[in-house]
Amino acid sequence: MSNYANVQFGESHGKYLTIREAMGASVPSAGVACAFERQTLESLVNHSQGGPFDPGSLTEDYEVGLRISNMGGRGVFVRMRDEKGELVATREYFPDSIQAAVKQKARWIVGISLAGWDRMGWHGGIAEWWMRIRDRRAALAAFVLFMAYLALLLWGVLLTAALLGLGTTQLSSPVIEGLLWLNFGFMIWRMAMRFIFVGLAYGWAYGLGAIFRTIIANIISMMAARRAVMAYLKSLVGKPLVWDKTQHRFPQTEAGAPR
């Protein structure tokens, strides 16, 4: 599994899903290692036209958790370890190339952040609304990331020009400086959370690597958001959304083989 996926799933399964359950919000299915009550499956079929899982959705596993919540049902996230202390989970490699990772991430953004807004709407109370806002912020967050990296690049150019005597730097106001330091503090907090949750799930070496690979993860998110937005805009003028198939790769599980 790539370190990018370690960050995504380490935080989701260690923090976000447990918080969603505690707040009473919907708990999305991750597509694997899920169990459903028979009565719940029957209710899903009765409330749809194509069965419990909508074949027209790009993220049908995510949507089914929200649909269960809309019907008044409840999802539970179970996290447990075996006698050796290892997490009981379905293990799979995330795509290890930029192109494949962007393709996978783009499908998630379209299905959850863009088309998911149209398909699932807004239901439930404040907690559910807040979590759906968090789910659907991906495209906007990627745009903010792009502007932040652009601003950092321009700041570097201006600073270099000033050092070479080609211009002067403008002094920041106390308000701007305060906001920058506050933002820096939030960034340190985010890095600490990534280190802790990825380290708890995959080991502290992976946790440390997640910090240094943040830029790579952000680049993947920005490229995926661009791909997702373009695909979604084309769907608005009649081009159907395409379900990009994931190339699944699993660790070897034979006795004595490396995991």
Backbone as CSV, one residue per row, in Angstrom:
resi,resn,N_x,N_y,N_z,CA_x,CA_y,CA_z,C_x,C_y,C_z
1,MET,0.850,-1.189,0.000,0.000,0.000,0.000,0.888,1.242,0.000
2,SER,0.557,2.219,-0.834,1.364,3.427,-0.898,1.203,4.252,0.358
3,ASN,2.200,5.102,0.635,2.120,5.942,1.824,0.969,6.926,1.726
4,TYR,0.621,7.314,0.483,-0.523,8.209,0.295,-1.790,7.585,0.857
5,ALA,-2.017,6.308,0.540,-3.192,5.616,1.048,-3.101,5.409,2.551
6,ASN,-1.885,5.192,3.071,-1.715,5.055,4.519,-2.268,6.268,5.245
7,VAL,-1.978,7.454,4.701,-2.467,8.691,5.321,-3.984,8.745,5.270
8,GLN,-4.555,8.474,4.079,-5.998,8.573,3.903,-6.745,7.620,4.831
9,PHE,-6.381,6.346,4.794,-7.116,5.355,5.563,-6.703,5.330,7.030
10,GLY,-5.468,5.681,7.315,-5.044,5.734,8.706,-5.857,6.739,9.499
11,GLU,-6.052,7.913,8.928,-6.847,8.938,9.616,-8.335,8.627,9.560
12,SER,-8.825,8.129,8.413,-10.253,7.835,8.297,-10.689,6.775,9.295
13,HIS,-9.943,5.659,9.342,-10.348,4.555,10.198,-9.934,4.752,11.652
14,GLY,-8.986,5.624,11.896,-8.575,5.863,13.267,-9.298,7.020,13.936
15,LYS,-9.847,7.918,13.099,-10.424,9.128,13.677,-11.793,9.469,13.098
16,TYR,-11.865,9.712,11.790,-13.078,10.273,11.199,-14.303,9.378,11.362
17,LEU,-14.160,8.081,11.058,-15.315,7.200,11.128,-15.792,6.998,12.561
18,THR,-14.852,6.922,13.498,-15.256,6.765,14.893,-15.968,8.026,15.389
19,ILE,-15.516,9.187,14.929,-16.175,10.443,15.319,-17.570,10.516,14.715
20,ARG,-17.704,10.105,13.450,-19.020,10.118,12.800,-20.011,9.265,13.586
21,GLU,-19.567,8.075,13.961,-20.459,7.190,14.709,-20.831,7.795,16.052
22,ALA,-19.848,8.368,16.745,-20.106,8.961,18.060,-21.079,10.132,17.974
23,MET,-21.041,10.872,16.860,-21.927,12.029,16.675,-23.307,11.630,16.175
24,GLY,-23.491,10.353,15.828,-24.777,9.910,15.319,-24.964,10.173,13.838
25,ALA,-23.885,10.525,13.127,-23.973,10.764,11.688,-23.827,9.444,10.935
26,SER,-24.087,9.479,9.630,-23.975,8.273,8.816,-22.529,7.785,8.782
27,VAL,-22.357,6.474,8.701,-21.034,5.865,8.612,-20.901,5.243,7.230
28,PRO,-20.138,5.846,6.326,-20.010,5.293,4.968,-19.344,3.930,4.990
29,SER,-19.753,3.098,4.066,-19.104,1.810,3.874,-17.843,2.016,3.058
30,ALA,-16.817,1.246,3.350,-15.556,1.356,2.609,-15.495,0.381,1.447
31,GLY,-16.578,-0.339,1.176,-16.604,-1.254,0.048,-16.158,-2.659,0.361
32,VAL,-15.465,-2.849,1.450,-14.977,-4.170,1.832,-15.178,-4.351,3.332
33,ALA,-15.189,-5.616,3.761,-15.291,-5.940,5.188,-16.511,-5.294,5.831
34,CYS,-17.634,-5.336,5.121,-18.868,-4.744,5.634,-19.929,-5.826,5.806
35,ALA,-20.778,-5.638,6.789,-21.887,-6.564,7.023,-23.170,-5.757,7.147
36,PHE,-24.274,-6.337,6.653,-25.557,-5.654,6.677,-26.612,-6.574,7.266
37,GLU,-27.500,-6.016,8.056,-28.646,-6.783,8.522,-29.550,-7.092,7.328
38,ARG,-30.161,-8.267,7.351,-31.044,-8.649,6.251,-32.188,-7.639,6.092
39,GLN,-32.742,-7.191,7.213,-33.836,-6.234,7.146,-33.382,-4.918,6.502
40,THR,-32.123,-4.524,6.793,-31.587,-3.310,6.200,-31.444,-3.447,4.693
41,LEU,-30.952,-4.608,4.228,-30.832,-4.856,2.797,-32.196,-4.818,2.122
42,GLU,-33.194,-5.398,2.756,-34.536,-5.380,2.184,-35.073,-3.958,2.090
43,SER,-34.781,-3.159,3.100,-35.222,-1.763,3.077,-34.528,-0.983,1.967
44,LEU,-33.234,-1.264,1.767,-32.502,-0.599,0.690,-33.097,-0.954,-0.672
45,VAL,-33.477,-2.226,-0.842,-34.076,-2.649,-2.106,-35.424,-1.967,-2.307
46,ASN,-36.224,-1.889,-1.253,-37.553,-1.288,-1.359,-37.499,0.210,-1.642
47,HIS,-36.392,0.858,-1.245,-36.263,2.305,-1.447,-35.491,2.646,-2.716
48,SER,-35.210,1.652,-3.544,-34.472,1.902,-4.780,-35.089,1.092,-5.909
49,GLN,-34.548,1.281,-7.101,-35.067,0.566,-8.260,-34.056,-0.433,-8.833
50,GLY,-32.840,-0.421,-8.315,-31.829,-1.298,-8.887,-31.165,-2.213,-7.891
51,GLY,-31.717,-2.361,-6.708,-31.106,-3.207,-5.707,-30.486,-2.396,-4.592
52,PRO,-29.853,-3.065,-3.627,-29.297,-2.342,-2.477,-28.154,-1.406,-2.855
53,PHE,-27.406,-1.725,-3.918,-26.292,-0.887,-4.355,-26.610,-0.322,-5.734
54,ASP,-26.554,0.988,-5.841,-26.950,1.668,-7.071,-25.863,1.524,-8.136
55,PRO,-26.133,0.839,-9.245,-25.107,0.678,-10.280,-24.790,1.973,-11.016
56,GLY,-25.624,2.989,-10.860,-25.373,4.266,-11.511,-24.472,5.189,-10.726
57,SER,-24.047,4.749,-9.545,-23.187,5.581,-8.688,-21.724,5.215,-8.887
58,LEU,-20.854,6.213,-8.828,-19.415,5.964,-8.893,-18.856,5.533,-7.549
59,THR,-19.579,5.806,-6.485,-19.140,5.437,-5.131,-20.333,4.834,-4.382
60,GLU,-20.826,3.709,-4.907,-22.026,3.106,-4.346,-21.813,2.621,-2.924
61,ASP,-20.575,2.247,-2.565,-20.308,1.789,-1.205,-20.422,2.943,-0.217
62,TYR,-19.952,4.124,-0.623,-20.097,5.303,0.229,-21.571,5.681,0.382
63,GLU,-22.291,5.681,-0.730,-23.679,6.135,-0.704,-24.581,5.240,0.124
64,VAL,-24.283,3.935,0.156,-25.179,3.037,0.873,-25.202,3.370,2.362
65,GLY,-24.086,3.826,2.919,-24.076,4.232,4.319,-24.969,5.441,4.566
66,LEU,-24.955,6.393,3.632,-25.808,7.572,3.761,-27.279,7.216,3.567
67,ARG,-27.545,6.282,2.649,-28.932,5.874,2.416,-29.507,5.175,3.638
68,ILE,-28.687,4.367,4.303,-29.153,3.706,5.522,-29.512,4.741,6.581
69,SER,-28.675,5.772,6.702,-28.959,6.840,7.662,-30.225,7.593,7.285
70,ASN,-30.422,7.855,5.984,-31.630,8.556,5.539,-32.897,7.787,5.887
71,MET,-32.803,6.444,5.915,-33.959,5.612,6.229,-34.170,5.453,7.733
72,GLY,-33.302,6.083,8.520,-33.423,5.965,9.966,-32.579,4.857,10.561
73,GLY,-31.742,4.210,9.728,-30.874,3.149,10.216,-29.606,3.714,10.850
74,ARG,-28.720,2.813,11.235,-27.516,3.223,11.947,-26.344,2.358,11.508
75,GLY,-25.219,3.005,11.274,-24.007,2.291,10.931,-23.043,2.256,12.107
76,VAL,-22.275,1.182,12.211,-21.314,1.008,13.305,-19.954,0.692,12.702
77,PHE,-18.929,1.386,13.154,-17.571,1.117,12.700,-16.863,0.289,13.758
78,VAL,-16.407,-0.897,13.371,-15.762,-1.825,14.307,-14.270,-1.856,14.015
79,ARG,-13.466,-1.625,15.032,-12.012,-1.657,14.901,-11.472,-2.613,15.950
80,MET,-10.820,-3.689,15.523,-10.353,-4.685,16.473,-9.029,-5.277,15.996
81,ARG,-8.290,-5.879,16.927,-6.985,-6.482,16.637,-7.006,-7.957,17.002
82,ASP,-6.111,-8.715,16.356,-6.039,-10.139,16.639,-5.120,-10.401,17.826
83,GLU,-4.823,-11.688,18.089,-4.008,-12.025,19.258,-2.573,-11.530,19.141
84,LYS,-2.127,-11.199,17.919,-0.794,-10.663,17.721,-0.760,-9.132,17.780
85,GLY,-1.920,-8.537,17.977,-1.988,-7.083,18.044,-2.134,-6.397,16.711
86,GLU,-2.331,-7.176,15.629,-2.482,-6.589,14.306,-3.955,-6.318,14.012
87,LEU,-4.203,-5.244,13.260,-5.573,-4.894,12.914,-6.206,-5.977,12.041
88,VAL,-7.457,-6.309,12.334,-8.227,-7.216,11.497,-8.830,-6.376,10.383
89,ALA,-8.352,-6.571,9.157,-8.771,-5.697,8.065,-8.532,-6.366,6.729
90,THR,-9.214,-5.855,5.711,-8.942,-6.256,4.338,-7.760,-5.441,3.833
91,ARG,-6.721,-6.109,3.374,-5.490,-5.429,2.960,-5.386,-5.434,1.431
92,GLU,-5.080,-4.254,0.904,-4.937,-4.112,-0.537,-3.965,-2.988,-0.835
93,TYR,-3.212,-3.122,-1.906,-2.287,-2.066,-2.308,-3.054,-0.954,-3.016
94,PHE,-2.749,0.280,-2.633,-3.278,1.432,-3.364,-2.395,1.629,-4.596
95,PRO,-2.945,2.147,-5.720,-2.115,2.377,-6.908,-0.828,3.127,-6.568
96,ASP,0.306,2.621,-7.075,1.598,3.179,-6.691,2.210,4.082,-7.757
97,SER,1.424,4.492,-8.749,1.888,5.462,-9.739,1.010,6.707,-9.665
98,ILE,1.571,7.842,-10.071,0.823,9.095,-10.007,-0.442,9.010,-10.851
99,GLN,-0.323,8.500,-12.066,-1.469,8.435,-12.968,-2.595,7.577,-12.401
100,ALA,-2.245,6.391,-11.896,-3.261,5.497,-11.345,-3.869,6.068,-10.065
101,ALA,-3.046,6.696,-9.224,-3.555,7.282,-7.983,-4.505,8.439,-8.275
102,VAL,-4.153,9.273,-9.253,-5.018,10.396,-9.630,-6.339,9.874,-10.173
103,LYS,-6.296,8.846,-10.984,-7.504,8.257,-11.555,-8.428,7.736,-10.461
104,GLN,-7.858,7.044,-9.475,-8.657,6.513,-8.365,-9.241,7.634,-7.510
105,LYS,-8.406,8.589,-7.159,-8.853,9.699,-6.321,-9.917,10.533,-7.027
106,ALA,-9.780,10.723,-8.338,-10.750,11.514,-9.096,-12.134,10.879,-9.044
107,ARG,-12.176,9.544,-9.129,-13.484,8.874,-9.051,-14.139,9.103,-7.703
108,TRP,-13.334,9.080,-6.650,-13.887,9.351,-5.322,-14.424,10.780,-5.228
109,ILE,-13.687,11.741,-5.785,-14.120,13.132,-5.710,-15.413,13.349,-6.486
110,VAL,-15.496,12.759,-7.689,-16.724,12.899,-8.471,-17.899,12.269,-7.731
111,GLY,-17.698,11.040,-7.275,-18.797,10.310,-6.656,-19.251,10.869,-5.328
112,ILE,-18.333,11.414,-4.536,-18.670,11.892,-3.192,-18.884,13.399,-3.158
113,SER,-17.932,14.145,-3.708,-17.952,15.595,-3.559,-18.855,16.289,-4.561
114,LEU,-18.940,15.793,-5.797,-19.668,16.500,-6.859,-21.000,15.826,-7.175
115,ALA,-20.958,14.666,-7.814,-22.201,13.973,-8.134,-22.937,13.533,-6.869
116,GLY,-22.193,13.249,-5.810,-22.830,12.852,-4.561,-23.735,13.928,-3.989
117,TRP,-23.366,15.183,-4.196,-24.199,16.301,-3.741,-25.548,16.238,-4.444
118,ASP,-25.531,16.012,-5.761,-26.781,15.937,-6.529,-27.599,14.708,-6.147
119,ARG,-26.921,13.591,-5.969,-27.614,12.332,-5.761,-28.174,12.180,-4.350
120,MET,-27.401,12.608,-3.350,-27.771,12.338,-1.963,-28.395,13.529,-1.249
121,GLY,-28.139,14.740,-1.737,-28.735,15.915,-1.121,-28.261,16.142,0.309
122,TRP,-29.155,16.753,1.096,-28.835,17.090,2.485,-29.955,16.578,3.380
123,HIS,-29.596,15.702,4.289,-30.579,15.113,5.199,-29.996,15.090,6.612
124,GLY,-30.870,14.809,7.579,-30.415,14.666,8.952,-30.257,15.984,9.676
125,GLY,-29.637,15.910,10.840,-29.453,17.080,11.678,-28.132,17.782,11.431
126,ILE,-27.712,18.559,12.424,-26.492,19.360,12.282,-25.265,18.466,12.085
127,ALA,-25.181,17.380,12.851,-24.014,16.500,12.744,-23.903,15.905,11.341
128,GLU,-25.029,15.468,10.785,-25.010,14.877,9.441,-24.651,15.920,8.392
129,TRP,-25.197,17.113,8.511,-24.866,18.189,7.571,-23.373,18.506,7.633
130,TRP,-22.830,18.573,8.839,-21.417,18.913,9.004,-20.532,17.859,8.350
131,MET,-20.867,16.590,8.541,-20.063,15.534,7.957,-20.186,15.498,6.440
132,ARG,-21.355,15.806,5.918,-21.504,15.830,4.463,-20.751,17.022,3.863
133,ILE,-20.698,18.120,4.584,-19.883,19.251,4.138,-18.418,18.835,4.076
134,ARG,-17.950,18.127,5.094,-16.564,17.657,5.107,-16.304,16.705,3.937
135,ASP,-17.264,15.838,3.651,-17.101,14.892,2.547,-17.005,15.616,1.198
136,ARG,-17.745,16.715,1.064,-17.897,17.357,-0.242,-16.983,18.560,-0.451
137,ARG,-16.039,18.735,0.442,-15.143,19.877,0.333,-13.908,19.584,-0.517
138,ALA,-13.750,18.358,-1.009,-12.499,17.931,-1.637,-12.095,18.821,-2.797
139,ALA,-13.024,19.124,-3.694,-12.687,19.942,-4.860,-12.273,21.346,-4.440
140,LEU,-13.004,21.945,-3.507,-12.666,23.278,-3.034,-11.339,23.275,-2.291
141,ALA,-11.105,22.240,-1.483,-9.843,22.149,-0.742,-8.657,22.058,-1.690
142,ALA,-8.817,21.329,-2.793,-7.739,21.212,-3.767,-7.445,22.561,-4.419
143,PHE,-8.486,23.341,-4.691,-8.289,24.677,-5.272,-7.545,25.581,-4.291
144,VAL,-7.911,25.516,-3.010,-7.227,26.319,-1.992,-5.763,25.896,-1.893
145,LEU,-5.505,24.593,-1.968,-4.128,24.109,-1.945,-3.326,24.663,-3.123
146,PHE,-3.934,24.652,-4.299,-3.250,25.164,-5.485,-2.900,26.636,-5.309
147,MET,-3.836,27.442,-4.808,-3.579,28.854,-4.606,-2.513,29.076,-3.539
148,ALA,-2.489,28.222,-2.525,-1.485,28.355,-1.468,-0.087,28.069,-2.007
149,TYR,0.046,27.008,-2.809,1.351,26.701,-3.400,1.772,27.795,-4.387
150,LEU,0.817,28.362,-5.111,1.128,29.445,-6.035,1.615,30.678,-5.274
151,ALA,0.938,30.983,-4.154,1.350,32.121,-3.332,2.747,31.899,-2.757
152,LEU,3.038,30.656,-2.334,4.368,30.343,-1.805,5.434,30.513,-2.879
153,LEU,5.129,30.098,-4.094,6.069,30.248,-5.205,6.326,31.735,-5.501
154,LEU,5.261,32.522,-5.533,5.408,33.957,-5.803,6.185,34.646,-4.685
155,TRP,5.953,34.224,-3.451,6.698,34.794,-2.321,8.188,34.496,-2.476
156,GLY,8.509,33.289,-2.908,9.909,32.942,-3.126,10.543,33.779,-4.225
157,VAL,9.783,34.020,-5.296,10.299,34.846,-6.397,10.555,36.270,-5.927
158,LEU,9.611,36.842,-5.193,9.763,38.214,-4.704,10.914,38.328,-3.712
159,LEU,11.062,37.331,-2.849,12.157,37.351,-1.883,13.503,37.264,-2.593
160,THR,13.585,36.393,-3.602,14.834,36.266,-4.366,15.156,37.570,-5.091
161,ALA,14.138,38.196,-5.658,14.345,39.455,-6.358,14.845,40.534,-5.404
162,ALA,14.291,40.557,-4.186,14.724,41.552,-3.204,16.170,41.313,-2.783
163,LEU,16.564,40.058,-2.625,17.942,39.746,-2.240,18.931,40.113,-3.335
164,LEU,18.472,40.079,-4.576,19.332,40.439,-5.709,19.293,41.935,-6.014
165,GLY,18.548,42.679,-5.200,18.457,44.116,-5.407,17.555,44.537,-6.538
166,LEU,16.655,43.637,-6.943,15.750,43.947,-8.048,14.399,44.476,-7.588
167,GLY,14.252,44.631,-6.300,12.988,45.123,-5.769,13.061,45.187,-4.261
168,THR,11.968,45.558,-3.646,11.898,45.639,-2.184,10.727,44.789,-1.695
169,THR,10.880,44.240,-0.521,9.800,43.452,0.070,8.894,44.348,0.895
170,GLN,7.619,44.048,0.858,6.647,44.810,1.632,6.510,44.192,3.017
171,LEU,6.541,45.031,4.033,6.379,44.544,5.398,4.914,44.152,5.635
172,SER,4.718,42.996,6.256,3.360,42.535,6.547,2.808,43.268,7.760
173,SER,1.505,43.426,7.775,0.852,44.039,8.922,0.815,43.041,10.073
174,PRO,0.658,43.518,11.306,0.568,42.594,12.449,-0.564,41.585,12.307
175,VAL,-1.666,41.999,11.675,-2.793,41.073,11.489,-2.402,39.931,10.556
176,ILE,-1.751,40.274,9.440,-1.334,39.244,8.488,-0.316,38.302,9.129
177,GLU,0.642,38.868,9.865,1.640,38.032,10.528,0.984,37.097,11.545
178,GLY,0.006,37.636,12.274,-0.688,36.795,13.244,-1.434,35.650,12.581
179,LEU,-2.088,35.938,11.454,-2.810,34.896,10.727,-1.861,33.840,10.162
180,LEU,-0.689,34.293,9.703,0.291,33.344,9.177,0.806,32.415,10.267
181,TRP,1.090,32.963,11.440,1.549,32.122,12.545,0.447,31.172,13.015
182,LEU,-0.807,31.653,13.011,-1.928,30.786,13.375,-2.069,29.644,12.381
183,ASN,-1.935,29.969,11.105,-2.013,28.947,10.067,-0.860,27.951,10.191
184,PHE,0.311,28.451,10.537,1.469,27.567,10.738,1.211,26.612,11.903
185,GLY,0.590,27.122,12.952,0.259,26.270,14.097,-0.719,25.165,13.716
186,PHE,-1.731,25.520,12.901,-2.677,24.509,12.443,-1.990,23.463,11.568
187,MET,-1.013,23.894,10.761,-0.291,22.956,9.911,0.507,21.963,10.767
188,ILE,1.165,22.459,11.806,1.908,21.574,12.707,0.963,20.576,13.374
189,TRP,-0.215,21.052,13.765,-1.218,20.178,14.385,-1.639,19.070,13.412
190,ARG,-1.873,19.428,12.139,-2.266,18.437,11.148,-1.161,17.414,10.927
191,MET,0.086,17.883,10.880,1.193,16.955,10.689,1.286,15.996,11.877
192,ALA,1.056,16.507,13.067,1.107,15.652,14.258,0.009,14.597,14.213
193,MET,-1.204,14.993,13.785,-2.306,14.033,13.687,-2.000,12.951,12.652
194,ARG,-1.429,13.359,11.533,-1.068,12.373,10.510,-0.037,11.387,11.058
195,PHE,0.961,11.907,11.725,2.006,11.055,12.274,1.424,10.060,13.275
196,ILE,0.558,10.526,14.152,0.019,9.671,15.213,-0.871,8.572,14.639
197,PHE,-1.837,8.948,13.797,-2.814,7.963,13.337,-2.224,7.003,12.313
198,VAL,-1.372,7.491,11.429,-0.712,6.582,10.488,0.259,5.682,11.238
199,GLY,0.964,6.239,12.227,1.889,5.443,13.015,1.202,4.347,13.801
200,LEU,0.043,4.647,14.367,-0.698,3.640,15.127,-1.166,2.496,14.244
201,ALA,-1.512,2.799,12.996,-2.054,1.776,12.109,-0.977,1.002,11.366
202,TYR,0.091,1.684,10.931,1.054,1.059,10.033,2.483,1.021,10.578
203,GLY,2.702,1.606,11.730,4.050,1.671,12.277,4.595,3.082,12.210
204,TRP,5.523,3.390,13.124,5.988,4.770,13.263,6.873,5.214,12.106
205,ALA,7.493,4.265,11.409,8.265,4.641,10.231,7.338,5.191,9.144
206,TYR,6.205,4.526,8.949,5.223,5.022,7.989,4.628,6.350,8.454
207,GLY,4.415,6.480,9.763,3.890,7.727,10.296,4.812,8.898,10.009
208,LEU,6.107,8.679,10.198,7.075,9.733,9.897,7.113,10.020,8.399
209,GLY,7.015,8.976,7.585,7.016,9.174,6.143,5.818,9.954,5.658
210,ALA,4.688,9.810,6.357,3.477,10.535,5.953,3.681,12.046,6.027
211,ILE,4.507,12.489,6.970,4.768,13.928,7.092,5.525,14.432,5.875
212,PHE,6.576,13.722,5.489,7.418,14.174,4.389,6.750,13.988,3.028
213,ARG,5.759,13.105,2.961,5.076,12.880,1.691,3.798,13.702,1.556
214,THR,3.607,14.661,2.433,2.408,15.489,2.378,2.307,16.230,1.053
215,ILE,3.418,16.738,0.568,3.399,17.479,-0.694,2.961,16.571,-1.837
216,ILE,3.454,15.329,-1.857,3.037,14.388,-2.899,1.535,14.131,-2.817
217,ALA,1.036,13.940,-1.588,-0.397,13.709,-1.402,-1.203,14.909,-1.885
218,ASN,-0.712,16.123,-1.625,-1.423,17.319,-2.061,-1.416,17.454,-3.577
219,ILE,-0.300,17.107,-4.202,-0.227,17.159,-5.663,-1.223,16.177,-6.277
220,ILE,-1.311,14.976,-5.722,-2.284,13.998,-6.207,-3.703,14.544,-6.057
221,SER,-3.982,15.166,-4.919,-5.319,15.716,-4.683,-5.654,16.815,-5.686
222,MET,-4.697,17.693,-5.983,-4.950,18.783,-6.925,-5.170,18.243,-8.336
223,MET,-4.344,17.293,-8.752,-4.504,16.716,-10.085,-5.816,15.943,-10.193
224,ALA,-6.177,15.229,-9.128,-7.423,14.467,-9.137,-8.624,15.395,-9.158
225,ALA,-8.568,16.494,-8.424,-9.675,17.444,-8.405,-9.905,18.042,-9.791
226,ARG,-8.817,18.362,-10.480,-8.952,18.899,-11.840,-9.631,17.880,-12.744
227,ARG,-9.188,16.633,-12.684,-9.787,15.574,-13.497,-11.262,15.378,-13.140
228,ALA,-11.563,15.406,-11.850,-12.932,15.188,-11.393,-13.856,16.313,-11.828
229,VAL,-13.412,17.552,-11.672,-14.248,18.688,-12.043,-14.540,18.685,-13.541
230,MET,-13.519,18.378,-14.352,-13.724,18.333,-15.799,-14.727,17.239,-16.167
231,ALA,-14.605,16.077,-15.526,-15.538,14.983,-15.806,-16.954,15.353,-15.383
232,TYR,-17.076,16.023,-14.260,-18.399,16.397,-13.769,-19.032,17.466,-14.661
233,LEU,-18.243,18.449,-15.102,-18.778,19.487,-15.982,-19.252,18.888,-17.303
234,LYS,-18.519,17.913,-17.819,-18.941,17.251,-19.056,-20.244,16.486,-18.852
235,SER,-20.423,15.939,-17.638,-21.666,15.210,-17.366,-22.873,16.131,-17.356
236,LEU,-22.650,17.397,-17.027,-23.755,18.358,-16.988,-24.272,18.709,-18.382
237,VAL,-23.449,18.456,-19.396,-23.875,18.749,-20.767,-24.176,17.467,-21.546
238,GLY,-24.360,16.373,-20.814,-24.847,15.162,-21.453,-23.893,13.997,-21.543
239,LYS,-22.596,14.187,-21.256,-21.667,13.072,-21.334,-21.752,12.257,-20.051
240,PRO,-22.071,10.975,-20.135,-22.234,10.183,-18.911,-20.918,9.998,-18.169
241,LEU,-21.025,9.910,-16.855,-19.859,9.650,-16.030,-19.397,8.211,-16.221
242,VAL,-18.102,8.022,-16.263,-17.528,6.701,-16.485,-16.932,6.186,-15.186
243,TRP,-17.267,4.950,-14.853,-16.716,4.323,-13.647,-15.339,3.771,-13.990
244,ASP,-14.282,4.487,-13.578,-12.918,4.048,-13.842,-12.590,2.842,-12.971
245,LYS,-12.370,1.729,-13.609,-12.132,0.489,-12.862,-10.801,0.562,-12.122
246,THR,-10.826,0.114,-10.869,-9.614,0.051,-10.058,-8.879,-1.259,-10.328
247,GLN,-7.577,-1.176,-10.544,-6.764,-2.374,-10.726,-6.354,-2.883,-9.343
248,HIS,-7.024,-3.915,-8.870,-6.804,-4.397,-7.511,-5.526,-5.225,-7.419
249,ARG,-4.742,-4.962,-6.375,-3.541,-5.721,-6.084,-3.511,-5.993,-4.584
250,PHE,-3.401,-7.274,-4.218,-3.437,-7.664,-2.810,-2.094,-8.201,-2.354
251,PRO,-1.740,-7.968,-1.104,-0.500,-8.560,-0.573,-0.592,-10.083,-0.582
252,GLN,0.555,-10.722,-0.646,0.578,-12.182,-0.589,0.181,-12.629,0.816
253,THR,-0.695,-13.593,0.876,-1.188,-14.065,2.175,-0.882,-15.538,2.425
254,GLU,-0.115,-16.150,1.503,0.227,-17.566,1.722,1.129,-17.702,2.946
255,ALA,1.091,-18.865,3.540,1.895,-19.115,4.747,3.373,-18.925,4.431
256,GLY,4.035,-18.128,5.227,5.454,-17.883,5.065,5.797,-16.816,4.060
257,ALA,4.832,-16.314,3.310,5.100,-15.289,2.301,5.091,-13.913,2.956
258,PRO,5.854,-12.951,2.418,5.845,-11.587,2.976,4.477,-10.944,2.818
259,ARG,4.049,-10.158,3.803,2.714,-9.557,3.758,2.830,-8.147,3.220
